[in-house]
């Protein structure tokens, strides 16, 4: 058994082993460890502290909220009967929350479920309320018939938003990554991509940005990028409310993308002659140019 995936938030980490079992360690103040508690304790009569988990421990309890009447909406979630058999295939951490997508069955059948937990601010957990969740809770949005043939396959997260990629290349978003506008309280389709037949293959969220790349070499970003992380280039806007085309990456096939608090990294395919031609046209930053670049964007 070995570690197959790792994800880190601001002060906690989540691991997956080769069997799909999940482990977490770090600070549990907002329930981001997924162990059902925050570790809250009194340091003094008027001062509260939160215990850290100093070693990785397996988290095997998953909960859900069954369909209930409006009078029972405040009742807590209940454990899922198959909790101990749930295997996770993809994990991602935001600043203080985690998103997990269930691994497919060995025969490839069945729809993968999505779970979220941790800090619930801005609706980032996708449960429709701004409430912290201390145990991995099922996101009911992905249970509908639409997802039987378009199952979630990958989890991504920005600081205060969650992203789920489905098998058909559709992106579902909840939370908030811009300082203005309303929060999205439940997962919503990024329809500007889906309605234009874009099949997303790589995506991620950062401090205030979201980036998506498609199988046809189209890459878009939106949010706030004061240090150029949106990739629009010098002289162009530093923010966008909607997905905007990154011209410098036109026809470049992105195999993966990772967004930080003030930067974005891409892994570019470079396999055939067409790839090599596109890559050859990309600008390069040599070592002696890097210092000047950093100074320029640090002003």
Rosetta silent file (secondary structure, phi, psi, omega in degrees, C-alpha in Angstrom):
SEQUENCE: XXXXXXXXXXXXXXXXXXXXXXXXXXXXXXXXXXXXXXXXXXXXXXXXXXXXXXXXXXXXXXXXXXXXXXXXXXXXXXXXXXXXXXXXXXXXXXXXXXXXXXXXXXXXXXXXXXXXXXXXXXXXXXXXXXXXXXXXXXXXXXXXXXXXXXXXXXXXXXXXXXXXXXXXXXXXXXXXXXXXXXXXXXXXXXXXXXXXXXXXXXXXXXXXXXXXXXXXXXXXXXXXXXXXXXXXXXXXXXXXXXXXXXXXXXXXXXXXXXXXXXXXXXXXXXXXXXXXXXXXXXXXXXXXXXXXXXXXXXX
SCORE:     score description
SCORE:     0.000 S_00000001
   1 L     0.000  135.722 -178.175    0.000    0.000    0.000 S_00000001
   2 L  -143.296  167.063  178.607    1.351    3.432   -0.922 S_00000001
   3 E   -76.914  126.057 -178.494    0.225    7.052   -1.165 S_00000001
   4 E  -103.788  -25.701  177.779   -1.464    7.706   -4.513 S_00000001
   5 E  -148.090  151.560  175.199   -2.567   11.335   -4.038 S_00000001
   6 E  -139.293  142.659  177.218   -1.865   14.215   -1.692 S_00000001
   7 E  -141.093  144.091 -176.064   -3.643   17.552   -1.256 S_00000001
   8 E  -129.491  136.269  170.801   -2.860   20.434    1.094 S_00000001
   9 L   -99.150 -158.664 -177.529   -4.898   23.290    2.510 S_00000001
  10 L   -66.422  -41.082 -177.903   -3.627   26.237    4.519 S_00000001
  11 L  -145.001   33.867  176.869   -2.810   24.215    7.627 S_00000001
  12 E  -155.218  161.555 -179.270   -3.923   20.641    6.965 S_00000001
  13 E  -136.499  150.203  177.989   -3.223   17.803    4.535 S_00000001
  14 E  -130.100  134.678  179.525   -5.245   14.938    3.043 S_00000001
  15 E  -122.597  151.652  169.451   -3.796   11.744    1.570 S_00000001
  16 E  -118.275  137.508  173.161   -5.188    8.835   -0.434 S_00000001
  17 E   -94.093  178.883 -174.257   -3.602    5.416   -0.374 S_00000001
  18 L   -66.852  -14.915  177.186   -3.547    2.964   -3.250 S_00000001
  19 L   -93.404   -3.018 -178.890   -6.798    1.368   -2.028 S_00000001
  20 L    88.854    8.445  175.860   -8.684    4.695   -2.056 S_00000001
  21 L   -80.225  148.746 -171.864   -8.713    5.088    1.717 S_00000001
  22 E  -113.336  139.826  179.942   -8.404    8.646    2.989 S_00000001
  23 E  -132.837  149.118  178.446   -6.189   10.077    5.733 S_00000001
  24 E  -141.972  157.834  177.512   -5.856   13.605    7.140 S_00000001
  25 E  -156.080  157.841  178.241   -3.670   15.539    9.569 S_00000001
  26 E   120.875 -151.095 -178.517   -3.219   19.109   10.756 S_00000001
  27 E   -82.377  137.894 -178.462   -5.566   21.732   12.192 S_00000001
  28 L  -114.411   23.619 -172.157   -9.241   20.817   12.585 S_00000001
  29 L   -55.417  -37.365 -176.738  -10.704   24.219   13.515 S_00000001
  30 L  -107.752   12.158 -177.767  -13.325   24.197   10.743 S_00000001
  31 L    85.090   11.389 -174.568  -13.794   20.431   10.499 S_00000001
  32 L   -69.277  -10.722  175.585  -11.335   20.165    7.611 S_00000001
  33 L   -79.315  -17.562  178.565   -9.866   16.934    9.012 S_00000001
  34 L    71.693   21.019 -177.812  -13.178   15.171    8.378 S_00000001
  35 L  -101.153   10.886  174.923  -13.061   13.383   11.734 S_00000001
  36 L    88.951    3.936 -178.049  -16.376   14.730   13.020 S_00000001
  37 L  -152.590  171.898  178.243  -14.979   17.389   15.338 S_00000001
  38 L  -107.251  -10.110 -176.644  -12.927   20.583   15.533 S_00000001
  39 L    73.733   22.841 -177.174  -10.770   19.654   18.509 S_00000001
  40 E   -66.912  136.175  176.610  -12.044   22.701   20.378 S_00000001
  41 E  -152.751  161.439 -179.337  -10.891   23.104   23.961 S_00000001
  42 E   -87.883  122.784  172.908  -10.510   25.841   26.571 S_00000001
  43 E   -81.840  -41.087  175.756   -7.022   27.278   27.002 S_00000001
  44 E  -146.012 -177.939 -175.305   -8.327   29.622   29.681 S_00000001
  45 L   -57.989  -33.637 -177.250  -11.734   30.758   30.894 S_00000001
  46 L  -122.184   22.664 -178.625  -12.192   33.117   27.939 S_00000001
  47 E  -135.674  127.077 -177.999   -9.823   31.622   25.371 S_00000001
  48 E  -109.076  140.051  174.431  -10.516   28.684   23.036 S_00000001
  49 E  -121.260  170.369 -179.979   -7.939   26.616   21.189 S_00000001
  50 E  -130.236  127.142 -176.184   -8.156   23.889   18.556 S_00000001
  51 L   -72.788  144.835  174.689   -6.207   20.650   18.765 S_00000001
  52 E   -94.345  151.233  170.088   -3.998   19.523   15.906 S_00000001
  53 E   -97.451  111.621 -171.690   -3.843   16.009   14.557 S_00000001
  54 E   -87.836   -1.642  175.530   -0.102   15.336   14.510 S_00000001
  55 E  -141.686  153.982 -179.093   -0.287   12.100   12.531 S_00000001
  56 E   -72.311  127.724  178.184   -2.291   10.929    9.537 S_00000001
  57 E  -126.819  144.944 -178.056   -5.368    8.970   10.532 S_00000001
  58 E   -70.631  139.192  175.991   -7.888    7.239    8.316 S_00000001
  59 L  -112.331  112.492 -171.664  -11.296    8.900    7.898 S_00000001
  60 L  -121.692   10.655  178.752  -13.912    6.272    7.159 S_00000001
  61 L  -107.948  123.922  176.776  -17.209    7.939    8.104 S_00000001
  62 E  -121.570  141.662 -175.331  -19.245    9.583    5.328 S_00000001
  63 E  -124.954  165.180  176.514  -22.622   11.219    5.910 S_00000001
  64 E  -148.301  163.099  176.039  -25.612   12.385    3.893 S_00000001
  65 L  -113.952  105.653  179.720  -28.794   14.343    4.340 S_00000001
  66 L   -63.251  162.474  175.368  -31.776   12.321    3.076 S_00000001
  67 L   -61.484  120.032 -177.265  -34.695   14.092    1.450 S_00000001
  68 L  -133.589  166.585 -179.972  -36.566   15.593    4.379 S_00000001
  69 L   -75.108  164.186 -179.319  -39.355   18.043    4.979 S_00000001
  70 H   -60.532  -26.191 -178.889  -38.743   21.743    5.526 S_00000001
  71 H   -76.067  -16.030 -178.225  -39.499   21.228    9.231 S_00000001
  72 H  -109.414   11.162 -172.314  -36.588   18.815    9.581 S_00000001
  73 L   -61.709  -26.024 -178.419  -34.009   20.785    7.588 S_00000001
  74 L   -85.477   -2.885  177.964  -31.943   21.549   10.689 S_00000001
  75 L   -66.824  142.044 -177.624  -31.512   17.902   11.581 S_00000001
  76 L   -69.418  157.475  175.635  -27.854   16.770   11.283 S_00000001
  77 L   -62.267  159.941  179.946  -26.667   14.481    8.478 S_00000001
  78 E  -117.544  151.595  179.564  -26.656   10.744    9.138 S_00000001
  79 E   -61.002  143.443  177.532  -23.897    8.187    8.432 S_00000001
  80 L   -80.332  139.539 -175.691  -24.100    6.425    5.078 S_00000001
  81 L   -63.074  -23.940 -178.332  -24.670    2.675    5.375 S_00000001
  82 L  -104.990   22.299 -175.684  -21.774    1.892    3.022 S_00000001
  83 H   -47.667  -49.034 -173.149  -19.278    4.308    4.629 S_00000001
  84 H   -69.735  -13.378 -178.815  -16.589    1.734    5.255 S_00000001
  85 H  -102.054   -1.983 -178.121  -16.681    0.555    1.638 S_00000001
  86 L   -74.580  129.170  176.839  -16.376    3.993    0.012 S_00000001
  87 L  -114.310  135.657 -178.350  -13.171    4.459   -1.965 S_00000001
  88 E   -99.264  138.215 -178.944  -12.018    7.925   -3.045 S_00000001
  89 E  -108.982  -21.313 -177.616  -10.456    8.521   -6.454 S_00000001
  90 E  -150.255  134.014  178.474   -9.746   12.273   -6.447 S_00000001
  91 E  -131.685  152.310  175.254   -9.165   14.835   -3.693 S_00000001
  92 E  -152.879  142.657 -179.535   -8.510   18.589   -3.608 S_00000001
  93 E  -116.370  135.739  168.580   -8.104   21.079   -0.771 S_00000001
  94 L   -92.541 -158.935 -179.670   -9.026   24.727   -0.634 S_00000001
  95 L   -60.435  -45.916 -177.231   -7.886   27.070    2.097 S_00000001
  96 L  -141.816   28.461  178.037   -9.994   25.347    4.755 S_00000001
  97 E  -146.644  166.307 -179.738  -12.117   22.759    2.948 S_00000001
  98 E  -133.653  144.073  174.732  -11.796   19.539    0.971 S_00000001
  99 E  -120.452  134.967 -179.924  -13.571   18.111   -2.076 S_00000001
 100 E  -135.755  138.062  175.952  -13.472   14.383   -2.841 S_00000001
 101 E  -113.314  131.736 -178.428  -14.803   12.336   -5.762 S_00000001
 102 E   -63.596  145.310  176.411  -15.512    8.650   -5.280 S_00000001
 103 L   -73.899  146.640  177.171  -13.426    6.162   -7.242 S_00000001
 104 L   -68.409  156.614  174.947  -15.234    4.195   -9.964 S_00000001
 105 L   -65.816  160.697 -176.343  -16.051    0.559   -9.365 S_00000001
 106 L   -59.612  -30.965 -179.936  -13.585   -1.976  -10.761 S_00000001
 107 L   -88.827    2.470  177.257  -15.934   -2.805  -13.632 S_00000001
 108 L    83.334    0.026 -177.367  -16.364    0.906  -14.426 S_00000001
 109 L   -88.635  168.270  176.511  -20.055    0.941  -13.572 S_00000001
 110 L    84.207  149.768  178.339  -21.930    3.215  -11.211 S_00000001
 111 L   -90.588  132.804  178.510  -21.873    6.979  -10.783 S_00000001
 112 L   -74.679  134.621  179.567  -19.126    8.425   -8.614 S_00000001
 113 L   -90.837  159.848 -179.451  -20.385   10.453   -5.667 S_00000001
 114 E  -118.348  136.491  179.147  -18.949   13.771   -4.440 S_00000001
 115 E  -127.569  144.225  175.568  -18.228   14.648   -0.802 S_00000001
 116 E  -136.937  155.234  176.441  -17.170   17.940    0.785 S_00000001
 117 E  -163.602  167.005 -178.053  -16.288   19.062    4.292 S_00000001
 118 E   109.276 -150.085 -178.342  -14.562   21.816    6.256 S_00000001
 119 L   -67.618  129.627 -175.109  -15.305   25.541    6.254 S_00000001
 120 L  -100.465   12.219 -179.634  -18.662   26.258    4.596 S_00000001
 121 H   -59.582  146.509  178.830  -18.248   29.982    3.924 S_00000001
 122 H    63.545   15.204 -179.625  -19.469   31.323    0.549 S_00000001
 123 H    71.302   19.564 -173.273  -21.293   28.035   -0.097 S_00000001
 124 L   -60.939  -24.011 -179.211  -17.981   26.412   -1.022 S_00000001
 125 L   -82.704  -13.058  176.170  -19.191   22.983    0.151 S_00000001
 126 L    77.554   16.228  179.929  -22.137   23.014   -2.254 S_00000001
 127 L   -95.862    2.518  176.761  -24.764   22.086    0.353 S_00000001
 128 L    85.851    1.049  179.121  -26.743   25.305   -0.065 S_00000001
 129 L  -136.855  154.429  176.571  -25.860   26.705    3.358 S_00000001
 130 L   -95.934   72.167 -177.320  -22.899   28.551    4.849 S_00000001
 131 L  -131.297  135.207  176.213  -22.286   26.033    7.594 S_00000001
 132 L   -66.661  145.288 -179.967  -19.064   24.213    8.466 S_00000001
 133 E  -123.627  123.664 -171.748  -19.183   20.462    7.974 S_00000001
 134 E   -91.721  -10.690 -179.383  -17.029   18.253   10.207 S_00000001
 135 E  -132.733  142.864  178.769  -17.490   14.945    8.358 S_00000001
 136 E   -50.549  118.314 -177.357  -17.373   14.228    4.596 S_00000001
 137 E  -114.060  136.661  179.225  -20.932   14.932    3.433 S_00000001
 138 E   -62.041  133.930  175.089  -22.523   13.794    0.192 S_00000001
 139 L   -91.413  109.139 -171.653  -23.280   16.599   -2.280 S_00000001
 140 H   -65.753  -22.833 -178.397  -26.830   15.815   -3.410 S_00000001
 141 H   -54.215  -35.713 -173.707  -26.573   17.817   -6.638 S_00000001
 142 H   -89.050   17.333  179.868  -24.603   15.014   -8.290 S_00000001
 143 H   -97.667   -8.986 -174.869  -27.203   12.319   -7.560 S_00000001
 144 L   -69.101  167.174 -178.944  -29.609   13.212  -10.368 S_00000001
 145 H   -60.846  -25.435  179.162  -30.223   11.155  -13.524 S_00000001
 146 H   -56.750  -31.449 -172.533  -28.066   13.590  -15.533 S_00000001
 147 H   -94.469    1.727  175.770  -24.958   12.170  -13.882 S_00000001
 148 H   -67.292  -31.217  177.758  -25.631    8.508  -14.554 S_00000001
 149 L  -112.198    8.222 -178.166  -23.981    8.941  -17.956 S_00000001
 150 L  -145.668   59.566 -169.388  -21.843   11.947  -17.023 S_00000001
 151 L   -72.803  146.608  172.504  -20.312   10.990  -13.715 S_00000001
 152 E   -58.974  140.570 -178.792  -17.936   13.213  -11.705 S_00000001
 153 E  -129.071  -20.074 -176.018  -14.324   12.142  -12.207 S_00000001
 154 E  -147.833  140.975  176.326  -12.103   14.831  -10.688 S_00000001
 155 E  -106.895  139.625  172.712  -12.120   17.284   -7.780 S_00000001
 156 E  -139.381  159.394 -178.295  -10.379   20.671   -7.791 S_00000001
 157 E  -150.590  139.999  166.904  -10.495   23.576   -5.378 S_00000001
 158 L   -96.754 -174.056 -179.027   -9.558   27.210   -5.122 S_00000001
 159 L   -57.513  -44.393 -177.259   -9.131   29.013   -1.827 S_00000001
 160 L  -131.566   31.893  176.967  -12.892   29.591   -1.481 S_00000001
 161 E  -146.440  160.522  178.729  -14.425   27.627   -4.350 S_00000001
 162 E  -126.901  142.346 -179.339  -14.927   24.028   -5.435 S_00000001
 163 E  -130.178  137.413  176.016  -14.775   22.560   -8.944 S_00000001
 164 E  -129.146  126.782  177.681  -15.902   19.147  -10.159 S_00000001
 165 E   -99.503  134.363  179.455  -15.092   17.801  -13.621 S_00000001
 166 E  -103.186  170.168 -176.718  -17.406   15.200  -15.161 S_00000001
 167 L   -59.977  -28.698  178.915  -16.757   12.489  -17.717 S_00000001
 168 L   -85.785    5.563  179.281  -18.180   14.584  -20.555 S_00000001
 169 L    81.646   22.421  176.646  -15.770   17.416  -19.787 S_00000001
 170 L   -93.108  145.868 -179.247  -18.307   19.619  -18.007 S_00000001
 171 E  -111.983  130.268  175.092  -17.268   21.800  -15.069 S_00000001
 172 E  -113.175  135.049 -171.710  -19.468   22.399  -12.021 S_00000001
 173 E  -126.856  142.223  167.681  -18.632   25.287   -9.709 S_00000001
 174 E  -147.384  158.258 -177.560  -19.686   26.456   -6.247 S_00000001
 175 E   106.724 -147.004 -177.691  -18.323   29.006   -3.806 S_00000001
 176 L  -160.496  129.878  178.847  -16.773   32.366   -4.658 S_00000001
 177 L  -124.486    5.374  175.043  -13.372   33.383   -6.013 S_00000001
 178 L  -121.280  150.384 -177.127  -13.945   37.076   -6.680 S_00000001
 179 L   -72.826  -15.542  178.607  -14.415   39.807   -4.070 S_00000001
 180 L  -113.299  165.225  178.166  -17.551   41.061   -5.836 S_00000001
 181 L    88.353  170.907 -178.125  -20.736   39.274   -6.890 S_00000001
 182 L   -86.022  151.511  174.285  -22.865   36.629   -5.240 S_00000001
 183 L   -76.784  150.118  175.655  -21.615   33.301   -3.969 S_00000001
 184 E   -97.958  110.390 -167.847  -22.768   30.135   -5.758 S_00000001
 185 E   -82.911  -22.149  176.269  -24.296   28.026   -3.011 S_00000001
 186 E  -132.112  153.591 -178.390  -24.745   24.766   -4.926 S_00000001
 187 E   -54.069  127.312 -179.202  -22.721   23.242   -7.790 S_00000001
 188 E  -126.527  139.833  179.343  -23.663   24.996  -11.036 S_00000001
 189 E   -64.618  133.424  171.612  -22.634   24.126  -14.582 S_00000001
 190 L   -78.497   86.123 -167.843  -20.160   26.536  -16.173 S_00000001
 191 H   -70.500  -24.141  179.613  -22.512   26.824  -19.121 S_00000001
 192 H   -63.229  -25.635  175.374  -20.407   29.186  -21.233 S_00000001
 193 H   -87.714  -49.366 -176.902  -18.057   26.223  -21.754 S_00000001
 194 H   -63.383  -40.746 -176.920  -20.589   23.384  -21.907 S_00000001
 195 L   -72.843  -14.532  176.684  -22.976   25.210  -24.252 S_00000001
 196 L  -105.670   20.835  173.738  -20.173   25.883  -26.713 S_00000001
 197 L    61.964   28.531  175.422  -19.193   22.207  -26.854 S_00000001
 198 L   -83.236  128.052  177.660  -15.922   22.683  -24.972 S_00000001
 199 L  -103.041  105.298 -176.916  -14.665   19.460  -23.400 S_00000001
 200 E   -77.928  134.367 -179.846  -12.553   20.436  -20.412 S_00000001
 201 E  -119.736  -19.637  179.527   -9.635   18.138  -19.615 S_00000001
 202 E  -141.503  139.307 -177.585   -7.581   20.217  -17.133 S_00000001
 203 E  -160.723  159.111  173.079   -8.724   22.737  -14.517 S_00000001
 204 E  -169.384  165.541  176.107   -7.886   24.295  -11.175 S_00000001
 205 E  -123.614  149.860  179.555   -8.690   27.191   -8.865 S_00000001
 206 L  -119.623 -150.863  178.824   -6.338   29.591   -7.094 S_00000001
 207 L   -61.692  -47.502  178.473   -6.579   32.405   -4.601 S_00000001
 208 L  -141.105   25.269 -175.919   -8.963   34.400   -6.790 S_00000001
 209 E  -133.350  157.934  170.285   -8.760   32.627  -10.151 S_00000001
 210 E  -134.991  137.546 -179.596  -10.151   29.669  -12.078 S_00000001
 211 E  -131.033  135.477  177.005   -8.500   28.168  -15.184 S_00000001
 212 E  -132.945  136.841  175.682   -9.897   25.546  -17.596 S_00000001
 213 E  -122.015  146.318 -175.087   -8.235   23.938  -20.637 S_00000001
 214 E  -112.308  168.169 -178.599   -9.999   21.863  -23.286 S_00000001
 215 L   -68.579  -14.677 -179.916   -9.120   18.906  -25.483 S_00000001
 216 L  -100.452   12.694  176.034   -9.027   21.208  -28.527 S_00000001
 217 L    81.932   26.807  174.908   -6.353   23.532  -27.174 S_00000001
 218 L  -106.370  127.819  178.471   -8.581   26.286  -25.806 S_00000001
 219 E  -124.626  130.612 -179.854   -7.640   27.686  -22.391 S_00000001
 220 E  -126.375  156.965  175.252   -9.739   30.201  -20.472 S_00000001
 221 E  -145.582  157.803  174.426   -9.408   31.908  -17.108 S_00000001
 222 E  -157.269  160.940 -176.000  -11.473   34.256  -14.990 S_00000001
 223 E   124.991 -146.470 -179.568  -11.338   35.972  -11.624 S_00000001
 224 E  -122.074  124.580 -177.521   -8.822   38.516  -10.310 S_00000001
 225 L  -132.406   76.659 -175.985   -5.154   38.285  -11.287 S_00000001
 226 L   -66.923  -21.851 -179.669   -3.220   41.265  -10.001 S_00000001
 227 L  -108.988   20.592  174.959    0.127   39.575  -10.613 S_00000001
 228 L    88.534    6.697 -174.532   -0.633   38.284  -14.100 S_00000001
 229 L   -69.473  -11.895  175.587   -1.844   34.825  -13.104 S_00000001
 230 L   -77.209  -18.824  174.600   -4.832   35.040  -15.481 S_00000001
 231 L    78.933   17.523 -176.894   -2.366   34.948  -18.381 S_00000001
 232 L   -77.975  -18.344  177.487   -3.954   37.685  -20.508 S_00000001
 233 L    99.221  162.092 -178.117   -0.653   39.449  -21.109 S_00000001
 234 L   -62.912  136.509  179.325    0.776   42.892  -20.551 S_00000001
 235 L    87.372   -5.520  179.210   -1.611   45.756  -21.239 S_00000001
 236 L  -101.056  166.414 -178.643   -4.707   43.567  -20.896 S_00000001
 237 L   -57.415  149.882  177.741   -7.241   43.526  -18.009 S_00000001
 238 L   -98.016    6.919  177.159   -6.177   42.010  -14.693 S_00000001
 239 E  -152.294  158.497  176.768   -9.643   40.643  -13.964 S_00000001
 240 E  -154.951  132.307 -179.741  -12.590   39.081  -15.726 S_00000001
 241 E   -77.553  -23.044 -177.643  -16.044   38.199  -14.429 S_00000001
 242 E  -127.102  160.566  178.559  -16.499   35.483  -17.069 S_00000001
 243 E   -53.389  127.827 -177.068  -14.231   32.898  -18.721 S_00000001
 244 E  -125.975  137.756 -175.823  -11.867   34.751  -21.065 S_00000001
 245 E   -65.405  132.105  173.380   -9.638   33.229  -23.741 S_00000001
 246 L   -91.546  100.684 -172.549   -5.866   33.126  -23.004 S_00000001
 247 H   -61.249  -37.508 -177.165   -4.509   34.063  -26.419 S_00000001
 248 H   -64.168  -17.999 -179.608   -0.905   33.056  -25.706 S_00000001
 249 H  -107.156   19.357  178.456   -2.057   29.452  -25.215 S_00000001
 250 L   -58.762  125.148  178.366   -4.086   29.224  -28.433 S_00000001
 251 L    72.346    2.167  176.273   -3.868   25.635  -29.802 S_00000001
 252 L   -82.580  127.160  179.930   -1.591   24.569  -26.937 S_00000001
 253 L   -88.633  112.805 -178.256   -2.731   21.258  -25.461 S_00000001
 254 E   -92.598  126.194  178.673   -2.579   21.490  -21.680 S_00000001
 255 E   -93.341  -22.853  175.796   -2.318   18.193  -19.827 S_00000001
 256 E  -162.227  154.847  179.041   -2.547   19.718  -16.338 S_00000001
 257 E  -140.836  144.423  178.068   -2.819   23.100  -14.625 S_00000001
 258 E  -136.910  127.466 -177.479   -2.164   24.249  -11.062 S_00000001
 259 E  -107.650  133.830  175.683   -3.195   27.616   -9.634 S_00000001
 260 L  -107.113 -163.186  179.731   -1.526   29.297   -6.660 S_00000001
 261 L   -77.605  -23.243  179.742   -2.274   32.498   -4.800 S_00000001
 262 L  -147.585   23.179  179.905   -0.405   34.638   -7.337 S_00000001
 263 L  -157.776  164.080  177.446    0.700   32.360  -10.169 S_00000001
 264 E  -136.336  135.812  179.709   -0.478   29.653  -12.573 S_00000001
 265 E  -118.970  138.076  178.648    1.502   26.662  -13.845 S_00000001
 266 E  -122.815  142.103  166.544    0.735   24.605  -16.955 S_00000001
 267 E  -103.693  124.772 -172.626    2.047   21.259  -18.170 S_00000001
 268 E  -107.523  136.413  177.111    2.050   21.317  -21.969 S_00000001
 269 L   -71.388  137.007 -179.481    1.857   18.307  -24.259 S_00000001
 270 L  -143.956   65.408 -172.212    4.890   17.953  -26.504 S_00000001
 271 L  -108.034  -47.271 -176.315    4.479   14.614  -28.260 S_00000001
 272 L  -110.808 -178.862 -176.451    3.966   15.029  -32.017 S_00000001
 273 H   -62.323  -37.343 -179.859    5.157   17.468  -34.698 S_00000001
 274 H   -65.359  -41.999  176.878    2.108   19.700  -34.277 S_00000001
 275 H   -59.833  -46.398 -176.492    2.751   19.970  -30.536 S_00000001
 276 H   -63.693  -35.093  179.090    6.413   20.824  -31.099 S_00000001
 277 H   -66.378  -42.634  179.733    5.483   23.542  -33.591 S_00000001
 278 H   -67.103  -43.630 -178.982    3.094   25.162  -31.116 S_00000001
 279 H   -63.533  -36.095 -179.414    5.548   24.891  -28.227 S_00000001
 280 H   -62.515  -24.927 -178.732    8.311   26.463  -30.321 S_00000001
 281 L   -87.407   -5.047 -179.846    6.217   29.621  -30.653 S_00000001
 282 L   -78.205  144.141  176.549    5.800   30.081  -26.905 S_00000001
 283 L   -67.011  151.755  179.817    7.797   32.768  -25.129 S_00000001
 284 L  -124.679  143.670  175.068   10.569   31.577  -22.839 S_00000001
 285 L  -108.875  111.675  178.042   11.915   32.989  -19.625 S_00000001
 286 L   -81.534  163.770 -175.744   15.618   32.365  -19.266 S_00000001
 287 H   -56.422  -42.309 -176.950   17.309   32.301  -15.882 S_00000001
 288 H   -74.429  -10.892  177.698   18.838   35.752  -16.245 S_00000001
 289 H   -93.632  -16.689 -172.831   15.435   37.206  -17.170 S_00000001
 290 H   -64.946  -40.288 -179.686   13.583   35.758  -14.209 S_00000001
 291 H   -60.748  -44.136  179.118   14.825   38.310  -11.676 S_00000001
 292 H   -64.570  -37.649  179.071   13.639   41.220  -13.816 S_00000001
 293 H   -62.375  -44.945 -179.124   10.266   39.508  -14.327 S_00000001
 294 H   -65.015  -42.877  179.914    9.746   39.067  -10.585 S_00000001
 295 H   -61.498  -39.779 -177.749   10.730   42.671   -9.854 S_00000001
 296 H   -62.640  -45.841 -175.763    8.304   43.955  -12.478 S_00000001
 297 H   -85.249   -4.740  178.075    5.256   42.120  -11.095 S_00000001
 298 L   -90.138   -6.940 -177.529    6.222   42.814   -7.465 S_00000001
 299 L   -71.404    0.000    0.000    5.722   46.571   -7.836 S_00000001
